[in-house]
Each structure stands twice: as structure tokens, then as C-alpha cells.
Amino acid sequence: DDQTVVIADYWNHRIIQWKNGDTTNGQVVAGDNGAGNGLNQLNQSSDVLIDKETDSLIICDLGNQRVVRWSRRSGTTQGEILIGNISCYGLAMDKQRYLYVSDYVKGEVRRYQFGENIGTLVAGGNGAGAGLNQLNLPRHLVVDRQQDVYVSDRNNHRVMKWNKDAKEGIVIAGGQGQGNALTQLSYPLGLFVDTLGTVYVADYMNDRVMRWTQGAKQGTVIVGGNGVGAGANQLSYPVGLSFDRHGNLYVADRDNNRVHRFSIE
């Protein structure tokens, strides 16, 4: 709400936050003790969300195959394990405080109540594949108010929507094979869905961010799409995205080692 940017700093094995207006130094809020499996360490942190109710960070600690929680209170030096033995990549939380985690090895998404380690299957779970009941390296997640789950289905070059209790998903972006046409995606990663059902996706190998309105047969390029590069109108393998309450778009621009903020029409 205050435009603080919280970043999963993957190869530095830490979570870092940058407060609005701070242009010189971020603040480490989890990890940064080298790659390892100690409670004070992370190993390839791939996603993070803020749990406002407990004032904590929930982190996908990919290299340690676990989901951990770190308090945001000052003086915190270690986290606690919430879910173990999971090949997690992406996280989301719904309004009922259920936690959703993508498992890229099993090709599934599970929903967890705090305190449980098994969870309930909500998407995929039928092995890696391109069927409507399958996922192939699921990455980022969004959950809406109806508990419908949106998944960036990386190796199928599509974004899937699984309605609550559905046995298969619906292709809502891409799914036309890998490519750079407006009907296509190439290894989609970061994901955001607004209240109108408009999907924003980090189109990783195409160095662009795409917007797909609900029911659209093709998307529009809203950021990038000008070739890989470090220019102000370029991206280099975008991996994550988010919006603030003012409608600004934030893009994690992987190979440029930076986060952009864009004003979107």
C-alpha cells in the first residue's frame, strides 16, 4: 500500500525491500547469509508475498524445497518452515488466508491451510503435459475472490485458469505454441490479474509484458517488445510483475538486474 517493493533476490538468496523514494539502497529482510538450509538462510528464493495479518513474509525457498515465513518485525534473524518437501516456485494467498503453491516437478498447484503439509490439489496433478488437465513447469500464480486459480504454464507457453473445484483448466492466454505473435507466448512467468479478469503476463523469452483482456484471442504488448536490451523501452528476460494501488506496473527485469516502474494507460 505504501509502494514498498519487496523482491525475491534469487541468486543472492535473500529478500530485499526498497521503500518508495529510496533510490540508493534496499534493506535485506530475509536471508542474505549465503545459500544454505539453515533457518537463517535461503537458497534460490523464487517468490515472496506479504501476509498483512501476521506482518510477515511468506517465501518460496526453491533450492531448499520448502515454503518459509519470516516476520517483518525488526530484529528477525531467522524464519520458520511452513511446508516442506515441495518443489515450489510460485505463491499466492486468497482472502480466506489459504496459501497456494505451484510445484514445478509434480506439475500441480495445491491449496494449504496454515499448519498443514499435504494440501488440496486445485490445478494439474496429472503429470507434465499439454492437456487441459495438465501443467508443464507451472510458475507464478494468482487467485481471485472466487478462489479461481490462474497459472503461468511455462513450458506450454500459456496461461491457464482453473475455476474452483474444476477438473481441468481453460486457456486464457497463449496456448498457440511458442512464438512472438500476439496470439503466442514464450515461456511465460510473472502474472497479474485485475478485477475485470484482464491478464498481465511477463512474456519471458519475448522480452515483453502482454495484456490479455477477458475472452480475447490475442494480447497487446504494453511494455517492451523492442528486442532484448537495457534501453528504457526494452526488457531482458522479464520474470515478475505486480501493480500498486495507483495502477503503476512493476517489472522484474532479470538480466538487467533491475526493477522498472511503468505508468500504464
C-alpha positions as protocol buffer text, in pm:
chain_id: "A"
residue {
  index: 1
  type: ASP
  ca { x: 0 y: 0 z: 0 }
}
residue {
  index: 2
  type: ASP
  ca { x: 291 y: 238 z: 66 }
}
residue {
  index: 3
  type: GLN
  ca { x: 465 y: 143 z: -262 }
}
residue {
  index: 4
  type: THR
  ca { x: 737 y: -53 z: -83 }
}
residue {
  index: 5
  type: VAL
  ca { x: 877 y: -302 z: -334 }
}
residue {
  index: 6
  type: VAL
  ca { x: 960 y: -646 z: -192 }
}
residue {
  index: 7
  type: ILE
  ca { x: 1187 y: -851 z: -419 }
}
residue {
  index: 8
  type: ALA
  ca { x: 1282 y: -1219 z: -423 }
}
residue {
  index: 9
  type: ASP
  ca { x: 1653 y: -1175 z: -500 }
}
residue {
  index: 10
  type: TYR
  ca { x: 1701 y: -1525 z: -639 }
}
residue {
  index: 11
  type: TRP
  ca { x: 2076 y: -1559 z: -687 }
}
residue {
  index: 12
  type: ASN
  ca { x: 2160 y: -1361 z: -374 }
}
residue {
  index: 13
  type: HIS
  ca { x: 1943 y: -1597 z: -168 }
}
residue {
  index: 14
  type: ARG
  ca { x: 1761 y: -1319 z: 9 }
}
residue {
  index: 15
  type: ILE
  ca { x: 1452 y: -1099 z: 17 }
}
residue {
  index: 16
  type: ILE
  ca { x: 1518 y: -728 z: -18 }
}
residue {
  index: 17
  type: GLN
  ca { x: 1278 y: -435 z: 7 }
}
residue {
  index: 18
  type: TRP
  ca { x: 1302 y: -87 z: -138 }
}
residue {
  index: 19
  type: LYS
  ca { x: 1085 y: 181 z: 14 }
}
residue {
  index: 20
  type: ASN
  ca { x: 926 y: 445 z: -207 }
}
residue {
  index: 21
  type: GLY
  ca { x: 1176 y: 719 z: -281 }
}
residue {
  index: 22
  type: ASP
  ca { x: 1481 y: 516 z: -180 }
}
residue {
  index: 23
  type: THR
  ca { x: 1699 y: 512 z: -489 }
}
residue {
  index: 24
  type: THR
  ca { x: 2033 y: 408 z: -340 }
}
residue {
  index: 25
  type: ASN
  ca { x: 1996 y: 116 z: -101 }
}
residue {
  index: 26
  type: GLY
  ca { x: 1746 y: -155 z: -32 }
}
residue {
  index: 27
  type: GLN
  ca { x: 1702 y: -331 z: 301 }
}
residue {
  index: 28
  type: VAL
  ca { x: 1754 y: -705 z: 345 }
}
residue {
  index: 29
  type: VAL
  ca { x: 1451 y: -852 z: 525 }
}
residue {
  index: 30
  type: ALA
  ca { x: 1520 y: -1227 z: 494 }
}
residue {
  index: 31
  type: GLY
  ca { x: 1821 y: -1445 z: 420 }
}
residue {
  index: 32
  type: ASP
  ca { x: 2148 y: -1293 z: 296 }
}
residue {
  index: 33
  type: ASN
  ca { x: 2352 y: -1547 z: 492 }
}
residue {
  index: 34
  type: GLY
  ca { x: 2472 y: -1736 z: 187 }
}
residue {
  index: 35
  type: ALA
  ca { x: 2293 y: -2023 z: 17 }
}
residue {
  index: 36
  type: GLY
  ca { x: 2202 y: -2290 z: 269 }
}
residue {
  index: 37
  type: ASN
  ca { x: 1925 y: -2474 z: 450 }
}
residue {
  index: 38
  type: GLY
  ca { x: 1958 y: -2316 z: 793 }
}
residue {
  index: 39
  type: LEU
  ca { x: 1656 y: -2131 z: 929 }
}
residue {
  index: 40
  type: ASN
  ca { x: 1853 y: -1808 z: 882 }
}
residue {
  index: 41
  type: GLN
  ca { x: 1925 y: -1892 z: 518 }
}
residue {
  index: 42
  type: LEU
  ca { x: 1752 y: -1915 z: 182 }
}
residue {
  index: 43
  type: ASN
  ca { x: 1858 y: -2097 z: -133 }
}
residue {
  index: 44
  type: GLN
  ca { x: 1722 y: -1957 z: -459 }
}
residue {
  index: 45
  type: SER
  ca { x: 1423 y: -1761 z: -333 }
}
residue {
  index: 46
  type: SER
  ca { x: 1181 y: -1759 z: -627 }
}
residue {
  index: 47
  type: ASP
  ca { x: 871 y: -1582 z: -492 }
}
residue {
  index: 48
  type: VAL
  ca { x: 753 y: -1383 z: -192 }
}
residue {
  index: 49
  type: LEU
  ca { x: 425 y: -1244 z: -65 }
}
residue {
  index: 50
  type: ILE
  ca { x: 331 y: -1019 z: 225 }
}
residue {
  index: 51
  type: ASP
  ca { x: 92 y: -1157 z: 485 }
}
residue {
  index: 52
  type: LYS
  ca { x: -50 y: -838 z: 632 }
}
residue {
  index: 53
  type: GLU
  ca { x: -243 y: -1014 z: 907 }
}
residue {
  index: 54
  type: THR
  ca { x: 73 y: -1153 z: 1068 }
}
residue {
  index: 55
  type: ASP
  ca { x: 305 y: -881 z: 931 }
}
residue {
  index: 56
  type: SER
  ca { x: 528 y: -1144 z: 779 }
}
residue {
  index: 57
  type: LEU
  ca { x: 680 y: -1255 z: 451 }
}
residue {
  index: 58
  type: ILE
  ca { x: 597 y: -1595 z: 303 }
}
residue {
  index: 59
  type: ILE
  ca { x: 877 y: -1712 z: 77 }
}
residue {
  index: 60
  type: CYS
  ca { x: 918 y: -1989 z: -177 }
}
residue {
  index: 61
  type: ASP
  ca { x: 1265 y: -2122 z: -89 }
}
residue {
  index: 62
  type: LEU
  ca { x: 1308 y: -2318 z: -411 }
}
residue {
  index: 63
  type: GLY
  ca { x: 1655 y: -2462 z: -358 }
}
residue {
  index: 64
  type: ASN
  ca { x: 1555 y: -2598 z: -18 }
}
residue {
  index: 65
  type: GLN
  ca { x: 1221 y: -2732 z: -143 }
}
residue {
  index: 66
  type: ARG
  ca { x: 1025 y: -2553 z: 126 }
}
residue {
  index: 67
  type: VAL
  ca { x: 796 y: -2260 z: 197 }
}
residue {
  index: 68
  type: VAL
  ca { x: 911 y: -2045 z: 489 }
}
residue {
  index: 69
  type: ARG
  ca { x: 778 y: -1749 z: 685 }
}
residue {
  index: 70
  type: TRP
  ca { x: 985 y: -1458 z: 815 }
}
residue {
  index: 71
  type: SER
  ca { x: 843 y: -1192 z: 1045 }
}
residue {
  index: 72
  type: ARG
  ca { x: 878 y: -834 z: 918 }
}
residue {
  index: 73
  type: ARG
  ca { x: 942 y: -707 z: 1270 }
}
residue {
  index: 74
  type: SER
  ca { x: 1286 y: -557 z: 1325 }
}
residue {
  index: 75
  type: GLY
  ca { x: 1539 y: -791 z: 1479 }
}
residue {
  index: 76
  type: THR
  ca { x: 1415 y: -1100 z: 1296 }
}
residue {
  index: 77
  type: THR
  ca { x: 1713 y: -1326 z: 1221 }
}
residue {
  index: 78
  type: GLN
  ca { x: 1550 y: -1648 z: 1100 }
}
residue {
  index: 79
  type: GLY
  ca { x: 1234 y: -1792 z: 955 }
}
residue {
  index: 80
  type: GLU
  ca { x: 1012 y: -2091 z: 1020 }
}
residue {
  index: 81
  type: ILE
  ca { x: 920 y: -2373 z: 784 }
}
residue {
  index: 82
  type: LEU
  ca { x: 553 y: -2378 z: 679 }
}
residue {
  index: 83
  type: ILE
  ca { x: 565 y: -2652 z: 412 }
}
residue {
  index: 84
  type: GLY
  ca { x: 850 y: -2894 z: 345 }
}
residue {
  index: 85
  type: ASN
  ca { x: 943 y: -3132 z: 64 }
}
residue {
  index: 86
  type: ILE
  ca { x: 781 y: -2929 z: -212 }
}
residue {
  index: 87
  type: SER
  ca { x: 937 y: -2818 z: -540 }
}
residue {
  index: 88
  type: CYS
  ca { x: 778 y: -2478 z: -505 }
}
residue {
  index: 89
  type: TYR
  ca { x: 810 y: -2189 z: -746 }
}
residue {
  index: 90
  type: GLY
  ca { x: 512 y: -1954 z: -708 }
}
residue {
  index: 91
  type: LEU
  ca { x: 288 y: -1845 z: -421 }
}
residue {
  index: 92
  type: ALA
  ca { x: -49 y: -1678 z: -375 }
}
residue {
  index: 93
  type: MET
  ca { x: -291 y: -1621 z: -88 }
}
residue {
  index: 94
  type: ASP
  ca { x: -668 y: -1576 z: -105 }
}
residue {
  index: 95
  type: LYS
  ca { x: -898 y: -1365 z: 111 }
}
residue {
  index: 96
  type: GLN
  ca { x: -969 y: -1664 z: 336 }
}
residue {
  index: 97
  type: ARG
  ca { x: -593 y: -1693 z: 405 }
}
residue {
  index: 98
  type: TYR
  ca { x: -546 y: -2016 z: 215 }
}
residue {
  index: 99
  type: LEU
  ca { x: -197 y: -2044 z: 69 }
}
residue {
  index: 100
  type: TYR
  ca { x: -150 y: -2167 z: -290 }
}
residue {
  index: 101
  type: VAL
  ca { x: 181 y: -2312 z: -407 }
}
residue {
  index: 102
  type: SER
  ca { x: 291 y: -2429 z: -752 }
}
residue {
  index: 103
  type: ASP
  ca { x: 501 y: -2747 z: -763 }
}
residue {
  index: 104
  type: TYR
  ca { x: 700 y: -2742 z: -1086 }
}
residue {
  index: 105
  type: VAL
  ca { x: 818 y: -3104 z: -1058 }
}
residue {
  index: 106
  type: LYS
  ca { x: 474 y: -3257 z: -998 }
}
residue {
  index: 107
  type: GLY
  ca { x: 309 y: -3013 z: -1237 }
}
residue {
  index: 108
  type: GLU
  ca { x: 42 y: -2907 z: -992 }
}
residue {
  index: 109
  type: VAL
  ca { x: -91 y: -2635 z: -765 }
}
residue {
  index: 110
  type: ARG
  ca { x: -203 y: -2709 z: -410 }
}
residue {
  index: 111
  type: ARG
  ca { x: -400 y: -2508 z: -157 }
}
residue {
  index: 112
  type: TYR
  ca { x: -293 y: -2516 z: 207 }
}
residue {
  index: 113
  type: GLN
  ca { x: -434 y: -2407 z: 538 }
}
residue {
  index: 114
  type: PHE
  ca { x: -170 y: -2282 z: 774 }
}
residue {
  index: 115
  type: GLY
  ca { x: -39 y: -2573 z: 976 }
}
residue {
  index: 116
  type: GLU
  ca { x: -94 y: -2845 z: 717 }
}
residue {
  index: 117
  type: ASN
  ca { x: 173 y: -3003 z: 498 }
}
residue {
  index: 118
  type: ILE
  ca { x: -34 y: -3203 z: 247 }
}
residue {
  index: 119
  type: GLY
  ca { x: -277 y: -2954 z: 97 }
}
residue {
  index: 120
  type: THR
  ca { x: -557 y: -2995 z: -155 }
}
residue {
  index: 121
  type: LEU
  ca { x: -497 y: -3028 z: -527 }
}
residue {
  index: 122
  type: VAL
  ca { x: -652 y: -2735 z: -718 }
}
residue {
  index: 123
  type: ALA
  ca { x: -478 y: -2747 z: -1059 }
}
residue {
  index: 124
  type: GLY
  ca { x: -286 y: -3004 z: -1260 }
}
residue {
  index: 125
  type: GLY
  ca { x: -162 y: -3313 z: -1081 }
}
residue {
  index: 126
  type: ASN
  ca { x: -188 y: -3539 z: -1385 }
}
residue {
  index: 127
  type: GLY
  ca { x: 178 y: -3541 z: -1477 }
}
residue {
  index: 128
  type: ALA
  ca { x: 362 y: -3299 z: -1702 }
}
residue {
  index: 129
  type: GLY
  ca { x: 181 y: -3247 z: -2030 }
}
residue {
  index: 130
  type: ALA
  ca { x: -20 y: -3015 z: -2251 }
}
residue {
  index: 131
  type: GLY
  ca { x: -369 y: -3149 z: -2181 }
}
residue {
  index: 132
  type: LEU
  ca { x: -626 y: -2917 z: -2026 }
}
residue {
  index: 133
  type: ASN
  ca { x: -597 y: -3121 z: -1705 }
}
residue {
  index: 134
  type: GLN
  ca { x: -217 y: -3091 z: -1705 }
}
residue {
  index: 135
  type: LEU
  ca { x: 55 y: -2835 z: -1645 }
}
residue {
  index: 136
  type: ASN
  ca { x: 419 y: -2834 z: -1753 }
}
residue {
  index: 137
  type: LEU
  ca { x: 651 y: -2643 z: -1520 }
}
residue {
  index: 138
  type: PRO
  ca { x: 386 y: -2422 z: -1356 }
}
residue {
  index: 139
  type: ARG
  ca { x: 535 y: -2099 z: -1229 }
}
residue {
  index: 140
  type: HIS
  ca { x: 354 y: -1792 z: -1098 }
}
residue {
  index: 141
  type: LEU
  ca { x: 5 y: -1787 z: -950 }
}
residue {
  index: 142
  type: VAL
  ca { x: -287 y: -1553 z: -897 }
}
residue {
  index: 143
  type: VAL
  ca { x: -603 y: -1640 z: -702 }
}
residue {
  index: 144
  type: ASP
  ca { x: -918 y: -1430 z: -738 }
}
residue {
  index: 145
  type: ARG
  ca { x: -1208 y: -1366 z: -499 }
}
residue {
  index: 146
  type: GLN
  ca { x: -1390 y: -1677 z: -623 }
}
residue {
  index: 147
  type: GLN
  ca { x: -1082 y: -1889 z: -545 }
}
residue {
  index: 148
  type: ASP
  ca { x: -1022 y: -1946 z: -915 }
}
residue {
  index: 149
  type: VAL
  ca { x: -654 y: -2010 z: -983 }
}
residue {
  index: 150
  type: TYR
  ca { x: -451 y: -1856 z: -1266 }
}
residue {
  index: 151
  type: VAL
  ca { x: -121 y: -2024 z: -1353 }
}
residue {
  index: 152
  type: SER
  ca { x: 161 y: -1932 z: -1588 }
}
residue {
  index: 153
  type: ASP
  ca { x: 214 y: -2271 z: -1753 }
}
residue {
  index: 154
  type: ARG
  ca { x: 572 y: -2211 z: -1858 }
}
residue {
  index: 155
  type: ASN
  ca { x: 661 y: -2496 z: -2092 }
}
residue {
  index: 156
  type: ASN
  ca { x: 318 y: -2498 z: -2253 }
}
residue {
  index: 157
  type: HIS
  ca { x: 357 y: -2126 z: -2336 }
}
residue {
  index: 158
  type: ARG
  ca { x: 15 y: -2042 z: -2199 }
}
residue {
  index: 159
  type: VAL
  ca { x: -173 y: -1901 z: -1902 }
}
residue {
  index: 160
  type: MET
  ca { x: -438 y: -2130 z: -1755 }
}
residue {
  index: 161
  type: LYS
  ca { x: -741 y: -2055 z: -1540 }
}
residue {
  index: 162
  type: TRP
  ca { x: -871 y: -2329 z: -1315 }
}
residue {
  index: 163
  type: ASN
  ca { x: -1212 y: -2248 z: -1173 }
}
residue {
  index: 164
  type: LYS
  ca { x: -1268 y: -2359 z: -816 }
}
residue {
  index: 165
  type: ASP
  ca { x: -1317 y: -2739 z: -796 }
}
residue {
  index: 166
  type: ALA
  ca { x: -1261 y: -2779 z: -1172 }
}
residue {
  index: 167
  type: LYS
  ca { x: -1105 y: -3098 z: -1311 }
}
residue {
  index: 168
  type: GLU
  ca { x: -939 y: -2915 z: -1598 }
}
residue {
  index: 169
  type: GLY
  ca { x: -832 y: -2565 z: -1685 }
}
residue {
  index: 170
  type: ILE
  ca { x: -916 y: -2308 z: -1952 }
}
residue {
  index: 171
  type: VAL
  ca { x: -653 y: -2148 z: -2175 }
}
residue {
  index: 172
  type: ILE
  ca { x: -687 y: -1771 z: -2133 }
}
residue {
  index: 173
  type: ALA
  ca { x: -362 y: -1652 z: -2295 }
}
residue {
  index: 174
  type: GLY
  ca { x: -127 y: -1814 z: -2543 }
}
residue {
  index: 175
  type: GLY
  ca { x: -156 y: -2185 z: -2600 }
}
residue {
  index: 176
  type: GLN
  ca { x: -78 y: -2147 z: -2970 }
}
residue {
  index: 177
  type: GLY
  ca { x: 272 y: -2286 z: -2945 }
}
residue {
  index: 178
  type: GLN
  ca { x: 589 y: -2098 z: -2865 }
}
residue {
  index: 179
  type: GLY
  ca { x: 635 y: -1777 z: -3063 }
}
residue {
  index: 180
  type: ASN
  ca { x: 624 y: -1398 z: -3068 }
}
residue {
  index: 181
  type: ALA
  ca { x: 294 y: -1338 z: -3247 }
}
residue {
  index: 182
  type: LEU
  ca { x: 25 y: -1156 z: -3049 }
}
residue {
  index: 183
  type: THR
  ca { x: -154 y: -1490 z: -3010 }
}
residue {
  index: 184
  type: GLN
  ca { x: 154 y: -1653 z: -2860 }
}
residue {
  index: 185
  type: LEU
  ca { x: 378 y: -1654 z: -2554 }
}
residue {
  index: 186
  type: SER
  ca { x: 730 y: -1784 z: -2497 }
}
residue {
  index: 187
  type: TYR
  ca { x: 792 y: -1928 z: -2150 }
}
residue {
  index: 188
  type: PRO
  ca { x: 550 y: -1701 z: -1957 }
}
residue {
  index: 189
  type: LEU
  ca { x: 640 y: -1628 z: -1595 }
}
residue {
  index: 190
  type: GLY
  ca { x: 515 y: -1335 z: -1383 }
}
residue {
  index: 191
  type: LEU
  ca { x: 140 y: -1292 z: -1369 }
}
residue {
  index: 192
  type: PHE
  ca { x: -120 y: -1040 z: -1253 }
}
residue {
  index: 193
  type: VAL
  ca { x: -498 y: -1048 z: -1296 }
}
residue {
  index: 194
  type: ASP
  ca { x: -713 y: -742 z: -1224 }
}
residue {
  index: 195
  type: THR
  ca { x: -1073 y: -733 z: -1101 }
}
residue {
  index: 196
  type: LEU
  ca { x: -1203 y: -728 z: -1460 }
}
residue {
  index: 197
  type: GLY
  ca { x: -1023 y: -1053 z: -1538 }
}
residue {
  index: 198
  type: THR
  ca { x: -761 y: -882 z: -1753 }
}
residue {
  index: 199
  type: VAL
  ca { x: -439 y: -1084 z: -1751 }
}
residue {
  index: 200
  type: TYR
  ca { x: -93 y: -928 z: -1748 }
}
residue {
  index: 201
  type: VAL
  ca { x: 193 y: -1168 z: -1813 }
}
residue {
  index: 202
  type: ALA
  ca { x: 571 y: -1143 z: -1825 }
}
residue {
  index: 203
  type: ASP
  ca { x: 647 y: -1298 z: -2165 }
}
residue {
  index: 204
  type: TYR
  ca { x: 997 y: -1408 z: -2070 }
}
residue {
  index: 205
  type: MET
  ca { x: 1170 y: -1508 z: -2394 }
}
residue {
  index: 206
  type: ASN
  ca { x: 993 y: -1235 z: -2593 }
}
residue {
  index: 207
  type: ASP
  ca { x: 1123 y: -961 z: -2360 }
}
residue {
  index: 208
  type: ARG
  ca { x: 781 y: -804 z: -2321 }
}
residue {
  index: 209
  type: VAL
  ca { x: 478 y: -772 z: -2096 }
}
residue {
  index: 210
  type: MET
  ca { x: 147 y: -867 z: -2255 }
}
residue {
  index: 211
  type: ARG
  ca { x: -209 y: -774 z: -2164 }
}
residue {
  index: 212
  type: TRP
  ca { x: -496 y: -1008 z: -2248 }
}
residue {
  index: 213
  type: THR
  ca { x: -849 y: -884 z: -2184 }
}
residue {
  index: 214
  type: GLN
  ca { x: -1106 y: -1142 z: -2077 }
}
residue {
  index: 215
  type: GLY
  ca { x: -1208 y: -1362 z: -2369 }
}
residue {
  index: 216
  type: ALA
  ca { x: -954 y: -1208 z: -2609 }
}
residue {
  index: 217
  type: LYS
  ca { x: -799 y: -1423 z: -2881 }
}
residue {
  index: 218
  type: GLN
  ca { x: -478 y: -1224 z: -2877 }
}
residue {
  index: 219
  type: GLY
  ca { x: -291 y: -991 z: -2645 }
}
residue {
  index: 220
  type: THR
  ca { x: -135 y: -649 z: -2673 }
}
residue {
  index: 221
  type: VAL
  ca { x: 220 y: -551 z: -2586 }
}
residue {
  index: 222
  type: ILE
  ca { x: 222 y: -292 z: -2308 }
}
residue {
  index: 223
  type: VAL
  ca { x: 592 y: -291 z: -2215 }
}
residue {
  index: 224
  type: GLY
  ca { x: 899 y: -397 z: -2412 }
}
residue {
  index: 225
  type: GLY
  ca { x: 871 y: -591 z: -2733 }
}
residue {
  index: 226
  type: ASN
  ca { x: 1158 y: -386 z: -2874 }
}
residue {
  index: 227
  type: GLY
  ca { x: 1416 y: -659 z: -2867 }
}
residue {
  index: 228
  type: VAL
  ca { x: 1630 y: -767 z: -2577 }
}
residue {
  index: 229
  type: GLY
  ca { x: 1827 y: -479 z: -2426 }
}
residue {
  index: 230
  type: ALA
  ca { x: 1883 y: -231 z: -2147 }
}
residue {
  index: 231
  type: GLY
  ca { x: 1707 y: 68 z: -2300 }
}
residue {
  index: 232
  type: ALA
  ca { x: 1419 y: 241 z: -2123 }
}
residue {
  index: 233
  type: ASN
  ca { x: 1177 y: 78 z: -2370 }
}
residue {
  index: 234
  type: GLN
  ca { x: 1341 y: -264 z: -2353 }
}
residue {
  index: 235
  type: LEU
  ca { x: 1348 y: -565 z: -2123 }
}
residue {
  index: 236
  type: SER
  ca { x: 1590 y: -854 z: -2089 }
}
residue {
  index: 237
  type: TYR
  ca { x: 1407 y: -1166 z: -1975 }
}
residue {
  index: 238
  type: PRO
  ca { x: 1131 y: -1025 z: -1751 }
}
residue {
  index: 239
  type: VAL
  ca { x: 1041 y: -1268 z: -1474 }
}
residue {
  index: 240
  type: GLY
  ca { x: 796 y: -1100 z: -1239 }
}
residue {
  index: 241
  type: LEU
  ca { x: 537 y: -826 z: -1230 }
}
residue {
  index: 242
  type: SER
  ca { x: 298 y: -651 z: -995 }
}
residue {
  index: 243
  type: PHE
  ca { x: 82 y: -341 z: -966 }
}
residue {
  index: 244
  type: ASP
  ca { x: 43 y: -88 z: -686 }
}
residue {
  index: 245
  type: ARG
  ca { x: -288 y: 71 z: -587 }
}
residue {
  index: 246
  type: HIS
  ca { x: -213 y: 371 z: -811 }
}
residue {
  index: 247
  type: GLY
  ca { x: -203 y: 148 z: -1118 }
}
residue {
  index: 248
  type: ASN
  ca { x: 173 y: 157 z: -1168 }
}
residue {
  index: 249
  type: LEU
  ca { x: 323 y: -159 z: -1315 }
}
residue {
  index: 250
  type: TYR
  ca { x: 643 y: -302 z: -1167 }
}
residue {
  index: 251
  type: VAL
  ca { x: 852 y: -542 z: -1374 }
}
residue {
  index: 252
  type: ALA
  ca { x: 1144 y: -753 z: -1250 }
}
residue {
  index: 253
  type: ASP
  ca { x: 1387 y: -733 z: -1544 }
}
residue {
  index: 254
  type: ARG
  ca { x: 1615 y: -1030 z: -1481 }
}
residue {
  index: 255
  type: ASP
  ca { x: 1923 y: -989 z: -1698 }
}
residue {
  index: 256
  type: ASN
  ca { x: 1928 y: -612 z: -1647 }
}
residue {
  index: 257
  type: ASN
  ca { x: 1929 y: -672 z: -1269 }
}
residue {
  index: 258
  type: ARG
  ca { x: 1666 y: -405 z: -1215 }
}
residue {
  index: 259
  type: VAL
  ca { x: 1301 y: -343 z: -1136 }
}
residue {
  index: 260
  type: HIS
  ca { x: 1110 y: -97 z: -1358 }
}
residue {
  index: 261
  type: ARG
  ca { x: 803 y: 104 z: -1272 }
}
residue {
  index: 262
  type: PHE
  ca { x: 576 y: 196 z: -1562 }
}
residue {
  index: 263
  type: SER
  ca { x: 262 y: 408 z: -1588 }
}
residue {
  index: 264
  type: ILE
  ca { x: 16 y: 207 z: -1795 }
}
residue {
  index: 265
  type: GLU
  ca { x: -267 y: 357 z: -1999 }
}
